[in-house]
Amino acid sequence: MRTLAVILLMLGQVCAQDKPTRAACRVDLRVWTAAIRSADTNPACNDSTVACPFSGELKYWTAHQLMIVPRAAMACTRVDKHHRHVYEWAALRMEHFAVQRVGGFWLLNLPTFQEFLDWEQEQRGAVPTPVSDELDTVARNRAK
């Protein structure tokens, strides 16, 4: 019964989404293709290292944002049939990058979702500078 409720809730969310416009889809497609090409042409992706899904413009994307693209791109295939194959390509590539990120995380055997979020931020270079209660080195040396 619980599974049925979850499925109905998910179907309700999908049906409640607004249908994208052709113009909005094409703007999104330009953003997606630019991010994909910046990663594909980056040397980190030549040998499929863990750094690949964090290279180029993808370093500014979270895994959640990467996973939104396939569904949005597939919705765009129904609106902009002329570019259907490009939307399908974008969906596949973004899904691939998201899977590479999760796979790289699993290789580290980090057990919690929060650890994944922290690891992802670190890989994206988005880790805030740790706040230290101590004085900086110069000030500490002067105090002695």
C-alpha positions in Angstrom: 0.0 0.0 0.0 2.8 2.4 0.9 4.5 1.7 -2.5 1.2 2.5 -4.3 1.0 5.8 -2.4 4.6 6.7 -3.4 3.9 5.8 -7.1 0.7 8.0 -7.1 2.6 10.8 -5.5 5.3 10.6 -8.1 2.8 10.5 -10.9 1.0 13.5 -9.5 4.3 15.5 -9.5 5.1 14.5 -13.1 1.6 15.4 -14.3 1.6 18.7 -12.4 4.7 19.9 -14.1 4.2 22.6 -16.7 4.8 21.7 -20.3 8.1 23.4 -21.4 8.0 25.8 -24.3 10.2 25.3 -27.4 12.0 28.6 -26.7 12.8 27.5 -23.1 13.9 24.1 -24.3 16.3 25.6 -26.8 17.8 28.0 -24.2 18.3 25.0 -21.8 19.8 23.0 -24.7 22.4 25.6 -25.3 23.4 25.6 -21.6 23.5 21.8 -21.5 25.5 21.4 -24.6 28.0 24.0 -23.6 28.5 22.3 -20.2 28.9 18.9 -21.8 31.3 20.0 -24.5 33.5 21.9 -21.9 33.8 18.6 -20.0 34.3 16.4 -23.0 37.1 18.6 -24.3 38.8 18.8 -20.9 41.9 16.6 -20.5 40.5 15.1 -17.3 37.9 13.2 -19.4 40.5 11.7 -21.7 41.1 8.8 -19.4 37.8 8.7 -17.5 39.2 9.7 -14.1 37.1 10.6 -11.1 37.9 14.3 -12.0 36.0 14.0 -15.4 32.5 14.7 -14.1 33.8 17.7 -12.2 35.7 19.2 -15.2 34.9 22.2 -17.3 31.6 23.9 -16.6 30.3 20.8 -14.8 32.2 21.8 -11.7 29.5 24.4 -11.1 26.8 21.8 -11.3 25.6 19.6 -8.4 24.6 16.0 -8.9 21.0 17.0 -8.3 21.2 19.5 -11.1 22.8 16.9 -13.4 19.9 14.5 -12.7 17.3 17.1 -13.5 18.5 17.4 -17.1 17.5 14.0 -18.4 13.8 14.4 -17.4 13.8 18.0 -18.7 15.5 17.0 -21.9 13.0 14.2 -22.5 10.1 16.6 -21.9 11.7 18.8 -24.6 11.7 16.0 -27.1 7.9 16.2 -27.2 7.9 20.0 -27.7 10.8 20.4 -30.1 10.8 17.3 -32.2 13.1 18.8 -34.8 16.0 18.6 -32.2 14.9 15.4 -30.6 18.2 13.6 -31.1 20.2 16.4 -29.5 17.9 16.5 -26.4 18.3 12.7 -26.1 22.1 13.1 -26.4 22.1 15.8 -23.7 20.0 13.6 -21.4 22.3 10.6 -21.9 25.5 12.6 -21.3 24.3 14.4 -18.2 23.1 11.1 -16.8 26.5 9.6 -17.6 28.3 12.4 -15.7 25.9 12.0 -12.7 26.6 8.2 -12.6 30.4 8.9 -12.9 30.1 11.2 -9.8 28.2 8.6 -7.8 30.6 5.9 -8.9 33.6 7.9 -7.9 32.0 8.4 -4.5 31.2 4.8 -4.0 34.8 3.9 -4.8 35.7 5.8 -1.7 33.3 3.8 0.4 31.7 6.8 2.1 28.5 5.5 3.7 26.3 8.5 4.2 24.5 11.0 1.9 26.0 13.9 3.8 29.4 12.6 3.2 28.6 12.4 -0.5 27.4 16.1 -0.5 30.6 17.1 1.3 32.8 15.1 -1.1 30.9 16.6 -4.1 31.5 20.1 -2.8 35.1 19.4 -2.3 35.5 18.0 -5.8 33.7 21.0 -7.3 36.0 23.3 -5.4 33.1 24.7 -3.5 34.3 23.9 0.0 34.2 26.9 2.3 37.4 27.9 4.1 37.3 26.3 7.5 36.9 28.8 10.3 39.6 28.6 12.9 39.4 29.9 16.5 43.1 30.3 16.6 45.0 33.5 15.5 46.8 33.3 12.2 50.4 32.3 12.2 51.9 35.9 12.0 49.7 37.0 14.9 50.6 33.9 17.0 54.3 34.5 16.4 53.9 38.2 17.5 52.0 37.1 20.7 55.0 34.9 21.8 
